[in-house]
Amino acid sequence: MIKFEKFILNNGLKVIFHQDKDTPIAAVNMLYDVGAKDEHPQKTGFAHLFEHLMFGGSVNIPNYDKPLQEAGGSSNAFTNNDFTNYYETLPKDNLETALWLESDRMLSLAFTDKSLEVQRKVVIEEFKQNYLNRPYGDFWLLMRPLAYKIHPYSWATIGKEISHIENATIQDVKDFFYSHYAPNNAVLSIAGNFEFEYIKDVVEKWFGNIEKRTVAKRNIPEEPKQTEAGILTVERNVPVDAWYQTYHMCGRKHPDFYAADLLSDILSNGESSRLFQKLIKKNPVFSSLDAYISGSIDPGLFIFSGKPSKGVSLEEVESAVLNELENLLKDGISNRELQKVKNKIESRFIFSETDVLNKATDLAFYELLEDAETLNYETQKYNKVTIENILETANRIFKKENSNTLYYKAKKS
């Protein structure tokens, strides 16, 4: 159990504090409730662009990295389709340095043409390097619009296309910032060896004077139920063919999420998993094969991705996976199989709770989802899942008309 205290500033900033007496390190996590799904379809990639801009200087602090490094700290961030997360770790005595930096960039970024141009170039280069020039890098650029027709999950966090970032203006950037990066659209989580009263005082000191903002109303269309299988075949300059198949599944808050997550682990978590044993070890039709879930807050995807062994066609590997799914539905799952993956999940949660940054990050995320307190009951929710739950969930998910398949073929030389 992770014990914590919560309070909300007058400007709407939610604050969570976990006292950890066993570490000299303080962790600060700032989560903004804005992700790629909050972007305009013709101006995508902005949430990810801001992940970079937030390190490019704020209204009173031209260089973010220098004071943090001088305080013995480090920082990073990540963006996904649902939210953006920034975090710092540093010696506990220097906690206020992190709060000063976070509060100033919440107050306002520098918004200079130079900063925008620098970060624009970084993001464009990242787009080219990771998504266009890397083998199989454009998988999500292809799969998302195949699987989603109206929901904004139809584009990747990096954006639909480079031109959206190339054409971004300072006014575009300002509008996006003031519509989303606000105290009343954020969760601040702090973990370390402090007293609660001290945390209340320093948070009020650094964030209390930032005014509430009018946050853009989230109005996301619901993806209609898929009724026909989607198929896309592409050719690329890659070493070998690849096969990808996704199925629509529930979102992160749905009760079936836990069954789907356990199902993905039964199929493909480690060398003792079903797909590894059956299709890599015993009948090596795949050289590599994974099954995992997107874990998104809105209804997400159950994903298979694999590369065939030499001489095996994409149609053959697909047939092999579908045959294993049929066997699972027909023959069921053993108690031992289910308990093994439950134990792995419980171990993962216990291990993550030994790290002060993980605790701060997890508390902020679960507060965004529903309530930070639910973090303490996650393993119970997994443990309550039965074999019947998993099979019922698998039956709902693994329907041909609910699938989207990408045949990714290597160009013949």
C-alpha angles and dihedrals in degrees: 000000000000110000117209146159126229135202138160126222121226089256091060100257109149113218128194123187128191118187112219111180094180100072137061088207127092122208123204121190124185114190121188119199093230129101141154090289089068094061128103110255090239094045106047130157093047097120089053091044088056091053084067099035092055088066093046098081135291133227096280102017114061094184118042098182100051100064092041092052091047088054090054093252139132133202144189142165143205136200130203136168092278109038147351122239130197124182144176136191122196141143109299093240089063097051093121091062089065092045091049091052095045094046094050094052090046088052092053142316120236091253097201126159088235094055092047092048093049094049093040089059091048092052094045090050090049090050091053097041100043103029110025107027101034117087110261089359094128093058094111092041086060102035101047097061089042092055100034122050103173108003114093089239080087089092131055124244090255088060137252096280141353093250091071090064094035090058098042111126130205088252091053089052094047092049092051093047098050091044095055116011099077137127089245090056098049144077119212115200124187128185127182147088100308138120117252095237090055091052091050090051098048094043090051089047095055103030107023096088097051107106126234115256135210101257117209110258112248110232107168120173117235114244109242120237110275113242103175131047115252120221131184129175121194136172121219140167095262132135097244140002119273133203125211128179128174133187127197114249138169127289129259096270096050118104091233091062092086093052091049092049092051090046091056089051093049089052100042120003109117135331094299092058121113100250094046093049096044105034105027106028107029101024105018101203090136128054088197133004134175136181119193143142129245092230091210122163094236118051106305144184138277104216135203119187128173148150118226123236116252112292095014118118127225089244090055095051091047090051090049093054093046089050091054090050090052090050090051092052093044101041099031130212127294122238089238092054092051095044091051094058092042089054091051092052092048091049090050092053093047092048093048090054090064091068119078094210093049089054093050092046095046094048091053093047095049090047088055091048096048117304132343088236091070089070088074092058101046096101090049090055091052092046092053092059112108132204087252091055091053095047092048090050091047090051091053095046105039101066120130093230088054093056136096118195129196117196104199109194129192113234113249112242 
